Amino acid sequence: MTKIEVVEGDITDIQVDAIVNAANSSLLGGGGVDGAIHRAGGPAILAECRQLRATVLPDGLPRGDAVATTAGKLRARWVIHTVGPVYSRTEDLSHVLRSAYTRSLEVADELGARTVAFPLISAGVYGWPADDAVRQAVGAVRSANTAVEHVTFVAFGSAMARLLRSEVGPS
């Protein structure tokens, strides 16, 4: 069973096998977590993302899917890029959000990663309500069939950390 913990901080400072990037489908950087990872990791991440776009992902990374690159200068070995859905009041996209987590764990398994750090996917500029984003994230990780031994949810701010800890429960 995968151990889950919550920390408050900056995902680019976490030492794990792989960190997950809440990317946009272009894979070419952006704001929020995506921009922070690209800035901290340096040009090697962007170079690999461009190579992916030029070869196997010419139309970009689909929502709910995941792909890995180097982590560049980060403390992790790999960055797993995933695209969450933009929140919709009219369409239930929770299966796509959950897929972003489970596909990330599948990619981690393919890499041989045993420790993975996640941000809260889609809960920033993509507008997913925080309480449901937390339920979807923790539920997806708990139900995943994965060899990953330790998942760290990295909360940006104390309010998000409290929400995550209340969902994860005692360690």
C-alpha positions in Angstrom: 0.0 0.0 0.0 1.3 3.4 -0.9 2.1 5.7 2.0 0.6 9.2 1.6 1.9 12.3 3.3 1.2 16.0 3.0 3.8 18.8 3.2 3.5 22.5 2.8 6.1 24.1 0.5 7.6 24.4 -2.9 7.4 21.2 -5.1 10.7 22.2 -6.8 12.5 21.7 -3.5 11.2 18.2 -2.8 13.7 15.3 -3.0 11.8 12.4 -4.6 12.3 10.1 -7.6 9.7 12.1 -9.6 7.8 15.3 -9.2 4.5 15.8 -11.1 4.0 18.9 -13.1 0.5 20.3 -13.6 1.3 21.2 -17.1 -0.7 22.6 -20.0 -1.1 20.5 -23.1 1.6 22.4 -25.1 4.3 21.1 -22.6 6.2 24.3 -23.3 5.9 25.9 -19.9 3.4 28.3 -18.4 2.4 29.8 -15.1 1.9 28.4 -11.6 3.5 25.0 -10.9 4.4 24.5 -14.5 6.4 27.7 -14.7 8.1 27.1 -11.4 9.2 23.7 -12.4 10.6 24.9 -15.8 12.4 27.8 -14.1 13.9 25.7 -11.3 14.8 22.8 -13.5 16.4 24.8 -16.3 16.5 24.4 -20.1 16.9 20.6 -20.2 13.2 20.1 -19.3 12.0 22.4 -22.0 14.4 20.8 -24.5 12.9 17.4 -23.8 9.4 18.7 -24.0 10.1 20.3 -27.4 11.5 16.9 -28.6 8.3 15.2 -27.4 6.2 17.8 -29.3 8.4 17.3 -32.4 8.0 13.5 -32.4 5.4 11.6 -30.4 3.1 14.4 -29.2 2.7 16.8 -32.2 -0.7 17.9 -31.0 0.3 18.2 -27.3 -0.4 16.1 -24.3 -4.1 15.1 -23.9 -5.9 16.0 -20.7 -5.7 13.1 -18.2 -2.5 11.7 -19.8 1.1 11.9 -18.6 4.7 11.8 -19.9 8.1 12.0 -18.3 11.2 14.1 -18.9 14.4 14.7 -17.1 14.2 16.9 -14.0 17.2 19.0 -15.1 18.6 20.9 -12.1 15.8 19.7 -9.7 16.5 17.4 -6.8 14.2 14.8 -8.4 15.3 12.4 -11.2 12.3 12.9 -13.4 9.4 15.3 -14.0 6.1 13.6 -14.9 4.0 16.1 -16.9 0.2 15.7 -16.7 -2.7 17.8 -17.9 -5.7 18.2 -15.7 -9.0 19.4 -16.9 -10.4 23.0 -16.6 -13.3 22.9 -14.1 -16.7 22.9 -15.7 -20.0 23.6 -13.9 -21.9 21.8 -16.8 -19.8 18.7 -17.5 -18.4 16.2 -14.9 -14.7 15.9 -15.7 -13.7 14.2 -12.5 -12.7 11.1 -14.4 -10.2 13.1 -16.4 -8.8 14.7 -13.2 -8.4 11.3 -11.6 -6.8 10.0 -14.7 -4.1 12.7 -14.4 -3.1 11.1 -11.1 -3.4 7.5 -12.1 -1.6 8.0 -15.4 1.2 9.9 -13.6 1.6 6.9 -11.3 1.6 4.5 -14.2 4.4 6.6 -15.8 6.2 6.5 -12.4 6.0 2.7 -12.4 7.4 2.6 -16.0 10.4 4.7 -14.8 10.9 2.6 -11.7 10.2 5.6 -9.4 9.2 4.7 -5.9 8.7 8.2 -4.4 6.5 10.8 -6.2 5.5 14.3 -5.3 2.2 15.8 -6.6 0.8 19.3 -6.6 -3.0 19.6 -6.4 -3.8 19.3 -10.1 -6.4 21.6 -11.7 -7.0 23.5 -8.4 -5.2 26.6 -9.4 -5.9 28.6 -12.6 -8.0 25.7 -14.0 -10.5 26.5 -11.3 -11.3 23.1 -9.7 -12.9 23.7 -6.3 -10.2 22.9 -3.7 -12.3 20.5 -1.5 -13.3 18.3 -4.5 -9.8 18.5 -6.0 -8.5 17.1 -2.7 -11.0 14.3 -2.7 -10.3 13.4 -6.3 -6.5 13.5 -5.7 -6.4 11.3 -2.6 -9.1 8.9 -3.9 -7.2 8.4 -7.2 -3.9 7.7 -5.4 -5.5 5.4 -2.9 -7.3 3.4 -5.6 -4.3 3.2 -8.0 -2.6 -0.1 -8.6 1.0 1.1 -8.4 4.5 0.1 -7.2 5.1 3.7 -6.0 5.8 3.3 -2.2 5.5 6.9 -1.1 3.4 9.8 -2.5 3.8 13.3 -1.1 1.2 15.9 -1.8 2.9 19.3 -1.8 0.5 22.0 -0.7 1.0 25.6 -1.6 -0.2 27.3 1.5 -1.5 26.3 4.9 -5.2 26.3 3.9 -4.6 23.7 1.2 -2.3 21.7 3.5 -5.1 21.5 6.1 -7.6 20.4 3.5 -5.2 17.7 2.2 -4.3 16.5 5.8 -8.0 16.2 6.7 -8.6 14.0 3.6 -5.4 11.9 4.0 -6.0 11.3 7.7 -3.4 10.3 10.3 -0.1 9.0 9.0 
